[in-house]
Amino acid sequence: MPSVSFESYLKSIQKNRQKGSERSHYPALKALLDDPANGIDAVIEEKGNKAGIPDFTVKRRDLLVGYVEAKDVGLDLNSIEKTEQLQRYLESFPNLVLTNYLEFRWYVNGKRRLKQVLADINDNCRDAPWRVSTEKIAALLEQFLNYTGEIISNPENLAQQMARLTKAIRLATLTALSQEENQGELHQLKQGFSEVLLPQLTDPDFADMYAQTISYGLFAARVGHAQNPGCEGFTRRTAGTYIPATNPFLKRLFNTIVETDAVSQIDWAIDDLVQLLAQVDMGSILEKFGQRTRQDDPVVHFYETFLAAYNKALRNSRGVYYTPEPVVSFIVRSVDAILKERFNLPLGLADNTKDPKTQKPRVQILDPATGTGTFLYEVIKHIYRNLEDIGMANQWDSYVEDNLLNRLFGFELLMAPYAIAHLKLGLALQELGYQFKGKQRLGIYLTNTLDEALKKSEILFGQFVAQEANEAATVKRDVPVMVVLGNPPYSGHSANKSEWIAGLVHDYYYVDGLPLGENNPKYLQDDYVKFIRFGQWRIDRTGSGILALITNHGYLDNPTFRGMRQSLEKTFDEIYFIDLHGNSKKKEVAPDGSPDKNVFDIQQGVAVAIMVKYP
């Protein structure tokens, strides 16, 4: 155990008490924790060099063991436990010791495991004898130093641990933002995002988005690493090598930030996550990826589990909910059948017939709220099945290159699901037999679907974001999309304030040319209404097509939506609604009187809408 005795340690503490600073005791605590024979080294952190980190990082032969936060002798640790700083530490660090040099508290995954007092001190008499108890404190430190973390064998375990370390990256990023000047690297990154995508971006929101992006980027890189057996070890500096070329934006992010020391203050937190991912048996995590007959989608399930562990409130506010596979399959199969039967396109979603006027493929497909790519994943699988039915599956490689990548598009505003969508769809295409070539990319773009304006930025990283958004704007404006499908977010208090989409939604404020007469038609500002309006606008511009979405079902009968209903009726020739009910707010029940359960884990009822406009 310790390289010094507890008696020597206490004498050092007693000697240094006159200096009146917790830092004056650091060397004594380091000597107590260090164990050279077993490779244990407690590193005293200089807070100016690293942001958001506890006072000590404890490593065994360069591998992270845990962290120690030290407060001054005699401070009440009950009060310290309640501070915002310690609450953040408990959220972020799975193996942590809090001490005032005499009392030690050990926490695992935010829960206190043990509390022991090494010595009691009488503050009224500095020379009073200290009552020492060493056996129990030795056992506590032994367990802290030997903690190896939970065994990670499935996506749920990994999501929980990644969530903790992502919180550490978020805390480090937020702390570094508060410490650096306005021209610092993180401020430049934040400005790039706010100029192009999120004008109201706050420091906490940026830290959150950045942490999730780094976390999922590293996850994507580790997946790529696992698919290349025999390659070099997985480190922060090599991670970008394994990010698929299908996601050029994420590659740029890693090349400019993660693999370098551009934001050196938070490198320590990124390295902790890299270490976790490097030790994971990714083979078992990926075991079910790409199995075409499964009933559950582990990638989406992983993202939901992660988001629930990381920030459940964010999941709720962003409307991030896993669309059940049967719902996705029903919508995709319905669209495919309509294309075949009503539009005379024999291969349905797989059809590559060109429009004689534009010489562009007729069946161009867009998911305007891609999330983790669930709908586009099902579209890819269904297209493959269609080709199998006519004996063309053996031509998959050439078909994808010539007839699929140029017809499949997705837009996503949140960084983490954007990264996962790229990962998942790239894997799906590869596992069905396609090999990406050169600089080919997937048509999944980081953008705000509900904002039409072209973007520009003087910030280097902002230019990367702008390029991504502008390529998406070209798709929105110029590509004759025939199929718009998906599960847009539901948010009554929409964060999308774009004047462009507000102008389009304003059409819903009128019935027969007359104003609704509502004092405050706020329900028309819900995100799902805006996405329906976007899909309607896009199909209208194309001249024909199918809008197929699952959304909040409030617009079916709420009086405020009568202008919306009339507008949709004028645009589309056929409209099919499947009301799935499940509205606990309305206390909906099934015909037999039993509770009417929702297909999502939400209170608001939902409905599938399939709207068809013929040429």
Summary of the structure (lengths in Angstrom):
residues: 615
radius of gyration: 28.1
end to end distance: 79.4
largest distance: 96.5
contacts: 1993
relative contact order: 0.07
helix: 49%
strand: 14%
